[in-house]
Amino acid sequence: MGDNSSFIAGGSLMRKLNDQVIIVQVLVGLFLCINLMLIITFFMKDTFYTSMRYILFAVTLLSDCLILIITNLLLILSFLNVSIQMWLCLIIFAVASVYIFVTPVTLTAMTLERYVAICMPLRHGELCSIRSALRCILIIHGLSSVPCIVTLSIFFASVSLSFFRLYRVCSVEMFILHSWQGHLRSAISQFYFLIMCIVIVFSYIQIMKVAKAASGENKKSSHKGLRTVVLHAFQLLLCLIQLWCPFIEAAVLQTNFMLYINVRYFNYIMFNLTPRCLSPLIYGLRDEKFFLALKYDILCPLHRNKSVSFYNIDATNHIYTFTDIFSEAILQPLHQQLPGAWLWLLNLITEYVS
C-alpha cells in the first residue's frame, strides 16, 4: 500500500514537472521570437545601428536571447538528468555568469543615455556617438566579467585537473564550493546593483527637474523619459531579487521538496524570464520609430512602400495607438494561453508604457 502511494505521488510529481517544463518552453519560444523580430528590425535600418540608444538596446536583446537559451538548455538537461563533462559545463557557466550581468549594466548605460539626451541635449551627439557606443559595450562586458573571474579563480584554485573530465548534471551550484564563496559572490552582486540603483535614482531626479521646467513637446519627451527610467528600475529590481533566490530556495529545500520545486519554478518565471520580456516592451514596442519599422518591415511587408506616420488611420479616421495594436497583435492571441493574472499584468504594463 505504501509502495502504491509512493508511485502515485511520484507520477503526480512527474506530470507537474512536465507541465511546468512545457509552459517554460512556450514562454521562452515566445520571447525568443519577439526578440528575433526586433533584432532583424534593428539591422534593417541604418538609423538604428548608427544610434547609441538603439545599439545598446540591441545588446540587451542579444544578451537576453543568450541567457534564455542557456538557462532553458540547463533546465532541459536537468529535467532529463543528462550528464555532460565538466569542462563543457564550465564554459556554459562562464558565458551565463557574464551575460546575467550584461543586461542590467546595459540598462544602466541606457538610463545614462536618456539622462544625457534630456538634460544635456547639446552634448548628446558628442557623448553618444557610435565610437562611444562601442567603447561602452567593451566597458559593459569588462564590468560584467568581474564576478565570473572572481568565482572561477577560486574554483580553479580548489579543484584538480581530473575534475574537468568528470560527467555531472550541469548546474551553477557546482562551482560554489565553499559557503563563503557564495557570500562573496552575493556581496559583489549587491555592490553592483547598489551602484546601478544610485545611477537610476540620480538620472530620475535630474530628468524630473527638467520635466518640471519644460513645456510643450519637450515636456512630453521628458515625461516619457521618466517612465523609461522607472521601467528600467523595475527591471533592475527583478534582476536584484533573482540574486536572492538561491538563498530562499536553499532554506525552502530544508523543509519541503515539493514547495522547493514550486518556489524555484516561480522564481525562474518571475525573476528570470519576466525581466527579459520587458526590454521589448520598453524600447522595441514603446519607441515609435522602432515600432513602426517593426510593423511595416516585419509584420506587414506589403506596406513597405507606403508612407509611414506615427499612427495608423483607417477609413473612419480612427487612430490606432500603440495600446490598440499591441492588444490586437499579442494580447488577444495569448488570451486562451495565459492565466488571468498574467493577462492583467500585461494589460497594466501596456497601459503604462503607451
Secondary structure as GFF3:
##gff-version 3
##sequence-region A 1 354
A	DSSP	alpha_helix	2	44	.	.	.	ID=ss1
A	DSSP	alpha_helix	52	80	.	.	.	ID=ss2
A	DSSP	beta_strand	84	85	.	.	.	ID=ss3
A	DSSP	alpha_helix	86	119	.	.	.	ID=ss4
A	DSSP	three_ten_helix	121	123	.	.	.	ID=ss5
A	DSSP	alpha_helix	124	127	.	.	.	ID=ss6
A	DSSP	alpha_helix	130	158	.	.	.	ID=ss7
A	DSSP	three_ten_helix	161	165	.	.	.	ID=ss8
A	DSSP	beta_strand	167	168	.	.	.	ID=ss9
A	DSSP	three_ten_helix	172	175	.	.	.	ID=ss10
A	DSSP	alpha_helix	179	213	.	.	.	ID=ss11
A	DSSP	alpha_helix	217	253	.	.	.	ID=ss12
A	DSSP	alpha_helix	257	268	.	.	.	ID=ss13
A	DSSP	pi_helix	269	273	.	.	.	ID=ss14
A	DSSP	alpha_helix	274	279	.	.	.	ID=ss15
A	DSSP	pi_helix	280	285	.	.	.	ID=ss16
A	DSSP	alpha_helix	288	294	.	.	.	ID=ss17
A	DSSP	pi_helix	295	299	.	.	.	ID=ss18
A	DSSP	three_ten_helix	301	303	.	.	.	ID=ss19
A	DSSP	beta_strand	312	313	.	.	.	ID=ss20
A	DSSP	beta_strand	319	320	.	.	.	ID=ss21
A	DSSP	alpha_helix	322	326	.	.	.	ID=ss22
A	DSSP	pi_helix	327	331	.	.	.	ID=ss23
A	DSSP	alpha_helix	332	334	.	.	.	ID=ss24
A	DSSP	alpha_helix	340	353	.	.	.	ID=ss25
###
